[in-house]
Amino acid sequence: MQNNTSISDAMSSNQSFWQHKYGRYQPNPPLPAGVHKVDVLIIGGGYTGLTTARELKRDAPELSVMLLDANDIGFGASGRNGGFNMTLFGMEPEVTVFRWGKNKATQAQSYMQDAVEYVRTLIDSEQLDSDYEHTGMWRVAYSAKQEKRLRKTFGLLQELGGNESYQLLSQSDAQQKLKSPRVRAAIYEPGTGILDPCKHVRELKRLAEQAQVNIFENSPVLDIEKLDGTNKVKTANAVVHAQKLVLATNAWSHTLQGSKKLRNRQRPVWTYQIVSDPLTAAEWESVGWQDRMSIEDNRQLVHYMRITKCGRITMGGGSIGIDVTEDMNKWHDAIIWEKLKAHFDWLFPALKHKKVHYQWGGAVSSNMDMTPEIGFLGDENIVYANGCIGHGVSLTQYNGRVIADLLLGKDTERSRFWIVNRKAIAVPPGKLLAWLGVNSINAALKTVDWYEERELNRSVSEGEEQ
Ligand SMILES: Cc1cc2nc3c(=O)[nH]c(=O)nc-3n(C[C@H](O)[C@H](O)[C@H](O)COP(=O)(O)OP(=O)(O)OC[C@H]3O[C@@H](n4cnc5c(N)ncnc54)[C@H](O)[C@@H]3O)c2cc1C
């Protein structure tokens, strides 16, 4: 569809490149004024909420299911991510093993492999227009220290996810597929893919509506209250009485009024992306990016990059944005965008002349122990999910399937996965302690990257983080 909005208008209304590229979008009307009654109300229309809604209606068509989103569908992380349908759980496999042990880390890897397959099968079987490509993913090392750690990670990943799931590429193997002088070694994981996040989330909306879910957009929930065994949810001019409630608000969860517990489960962490002008055939030749695989580096503050369907390179990550207030308004960060361009130039010197076409930001939900969580508030009639960090494309959709199981009282292998009802570490109370908590984690990650990349001698202008 034709999009007449200019890039500067789209950026000033905090749209992602994918949302802008999507073209004209007609949101559903807001929730009409008055009192409404439903069996299940879902708050948040990203991957988590939309998948839960559709799966519920498919399993129990007799239930009335309503979904409210504060914005247009796809405004949240689901419409603005890198689009990696990937198996990484939480922060890093080493961190998961350290915190939870090998047995749980193995279960987590298997859950994530199922999650990737769930998304791929859904797209195939429903013929979703999500621009999906199952082209695999690389994890790359730039420095000798990173390579040493990468080789250890390779062994660990094989232990957790199966030998056949990963291959180790030496520098010369890697050079055959990507002509970047900076890549020293890579892990290749074939069983992953990339998609257009905004097209995909709006396809999920279409599926949910086909299943008879009632979706209202631009309908922010202002308060939640327990009343005579049901949940009373208020918007600006309407009230919804719901037997069961799903809080699928991801990085916004701490802003929801009505539950102290939910307010201390997570905080937003902001991540930023840039996308280049389209590359010419000669430029693709010079960078030699074969197979359209997606790429992450194995830094702590990871960069992620991929090719778009329209022939551009998009890159995100590196530095992060932190704001523990409830403003949710750090959509732009010119300094981080500049650092991303510097990293792009450093990684692909042959493309230094390429201009940035568009830049944007978005919030991921991060908790204190860097581990995703699905939990109940009080009784089992309110379910919430968050803490997916930057690895939620597959996870949150599969979590939606699990939440539907939980609401229907189904005992399945996936609903017994250990992140369900786990005891997560609460975010410290008050803005100062929360700020100190999140900043200490950020400082520790930056220090590891600085230590491992000292030999690269990168200056600030070349994408150095410190
Ligand atoms: C820039 C970026 C890059 C990323 N890249 C990747 C990647 O490549 N691979 C990967 O696996 N993960 C990635 N992620 C993470 C992934 O996008 C998320 O984990 C996932 O999309 C979260 O889905 P969700 O449905 O839980 O939340 P969201 O999509 O954030 O949806 C939450 C919704 O709740 C709504 N909401 C909030 N408050 C209210 C309220 N009061 N009332 C009503 N509605 C409300 C919001 O409007 C929003 O639409 C990235 C995230 C970002 C931001």
Ligand as a Chemical Component Dictionary entry (heavy atoms), coordinates in Angstrom:
data_LIG
# 
_chem_comp.id                   LIG 
_chem_comp.type                 NON-POLYMER 
_chem_comp.pdbx_formal_charge   0 
_chem_comp.three_letter_code    LIG 
# 
loop_
_chem_comp_atom.comp_id 
_chem_comp_atom.atom_id 
_chem_comp_atom.alt_atom_id 
_chem_comp_atom.type_symbol 
_chem_comp_atom.charge 
_chem_comp_atom.model_Cartn_x 
_chem_comp_atom.model_Cartn_y 
_chem_comp_atom.model_Cartn_z 
_chem_comp_atom.pdbx_ordinal 
LIG C1  C1  C 0 14.689 -2.716  18.303 1  
LIG C2  C2  C 0 14.371 -4.132  18.754 2  
LIG C3  C3  C 0 14.989 -5.205  18.125 3  
LIG C4  C4  C 0 14.667 -6.513  18.519 4  
LIG N1  N1  N 0 15.160 -7.551  17.775 5  
LIG C5  C5  C 0 14.776 -8.824  18.056 6  
LIG C6  C6  C 0 15.160 -9.891  17.207 7  
LIG O1  O1  O 0 15.738 -9.704  16.134 8  
LIG N2  N2  N 0 14.836 -11.159 17.582 9  
LIG C7  C7  C 0 14.156 -11.408 18.731 10 
LIG O2  O2  O 0 13.929 -12.584 19.042 11 
LIG N3  N3  N 0 13.699 -10.392 19.512 12 
LIG C8  C8  C 0 13.970 -9.116  19.194 13 
LIG N4  N4  N 0 13.485 -8.088  19.947 14 
LIG C9  C9  C 0 12.559 -8.412  21.066 15 
LIG C10 C10 C 0 11.162 -8.750  20.565 16 
LIG O3  O3  O 0 10.771 -7.805  19.594 17 
LIG C11 C11 C 0 10.171 -8.725  21.738 18 
LIG O4  O4  O 0 10.609 -9.623  22.740 19 
LIG C12 C12 C 0 8.758  -9.103  21.355 20 
LIG O5  O5  O 0 8.327  -8.446  20.197 21 
LIG C13 C13 C 0 7.809  -8.772  22.508 22 
LIG O6  O6  O 0 6.478  -9.038  22.096 23 
LIG P1  P1  P 0 5.284  -8.711  23.094 24 
LIG O7  O7  O 0 4.020  -9.037  22.423 25 
LIG O8  O8  O 0 5.529  -9.405  24.402 26 
LIG O9  O9  O 0 5.404  -7.164  23.393 27 
LIG P2  P2  P 0 5.163  -5.861  22.465 28 
LIG O10 O10 O 0 5.255  -6.159  21.040 29 
LIG O11 O11 O 0 6.051  -4.809  23.025 30 
LIG O12 O12 O 0 3.654  -5.513  22.761 31 
LIG C14 C14 C 0 3.227  -4.930  23.972 32 
LIG C15 C15 C 0 1.992  -4.106  23.616 33 
LIG O13 O13 O 0 1.368  -3.670  24.821 34 
LIG C16 C16 C 0 0.745  -2.432  24.526 35 
LIG N5  N5  N 0 0.468  -1.743  25.785 36 
LIG C17 C17 C 0 1.356  -1.257  26.671 37 
LIG N6  N6  N 0 0.714  -0.670  27.710 38 
LIG C18 C18 C 0 -0.613 -0.796  27.471 39 
LIG C19 C19 C 0 -1.786 -0.388  28.158 40 
LIG N7  N7  N 0 -1.722 0.275   29.326 41 
LIG N8  N8  N 0 -2.980 -0.669  27.604 42 
LIG C20 C20 C 0 -3.076 -1.339  26.433 43 
LIG N9  N9  N 0 -1.989 -1.743  25.740 44 
LIG C21 C21 C 0 -0.775 -1.482  26.252 45 
LIG C22 C22 C 0 1.771  -1.711  23.640 46 
LIG O14 O14 O 0 1.171  -0.697  22.850 47 
LIG C23 C23 C 0 2.328  -2.862  22.801 48 
LIG O15 O15 O 0 1.724  -2.953  21.517 49 
LIG C24 C24 C 0 13.783 -6.763  19.606 50 
LIG C25 C25 C 0 13.177 -5.681  20.235 51 
LIG C26 C26 C 0 13.453 -4.378  19.819 52 
LIG C27 C27 C 0 12.767 -3.233  20.512 53 
# 
loop_
_chem_comp_bond.comp_id 
_chem_comp_bond.atom_id_1 
_chem_comp_bond.atom_id_2 
_chem_comp_bond.value_order 
_chem_comp_bond.pdbx_ordinal 
LIG C1  C2  SING 1  
LIG C2  C3  SING 2  
LIG C2  C26 DOUB 3  
LIG C3  C4  DOUB 4  
LIG C4  N1  SING 5  
LIG C4  C24 SING 6  
LIG N1  C5  DOUB 7  
LIG C5  C6  SING 8  
LIG C5  C8  SING 9  
LIG C6  O1  DOUB 10 
LIG C6  N2  SING 11 
LIG N2  C7  SING 12 
LIG C7  O2  DOUB 13 
LIG C7  N3  SING 14 
LIG N3  C8  DOUB 15 
LIG C8  N4  SING 16 
LIG N4  C9  SING 17 
LIG N4  C24 SING 18 
LIG C9  C10 SING 19 
LIG C10 O3  SING 20 
LIG C10 C11 SING 21 
LIG C11 O4  SING 22 
LIG C11 C12 SING 23 
LIG C12 O5  SING 24 
LIG C12 C13 SING 25 
LIG C13 O6  SING 26 
LIG O6  P1  SING 27 
LIG P1  O7  DOUB 28 
LIG P1  O8  SING 29 
LIG P1  O9  SING 30 
LIG O9  P2  SING 31 
LIG P2  O10 DOUB 32 
LIG P2  O11 SING 33 
LIG P2  O12 SING 34 
LIG O12 C14 SING 35 
LIG C14 C15 SING 36 
LIG C15 O13 SING 37 
LIG C15 C23 SING 38 
LIG O13 C16 SING 39 
LIG C16 N5  SING 40 
LIG C16 C22 SING 41 
LIG N5  C17 SING 42 
LIG N5  C21 SING 43 
LIG C17 N6  DOUB 44 
LIG N6  C18 SING 45 
LIG C18 C19 SING 46 
LIG C18 C21 DOUB 47 
LIG C19 N7  SING 48 
LIG C19 N8  DOUB 49 
LIG N8  C20 SING 50 
LIG C20 N9  DOUB 51 
LIG N9  C21 SING 52 
LIG C22 O14 SING 53 
LIG C22 C23 SING 54 
LIG C23 O15 SING 55 
LIG C24 C25 DOUB 56 
LIG C25 C26 SING 57 
LIG C26 C27 SING 58 
# 
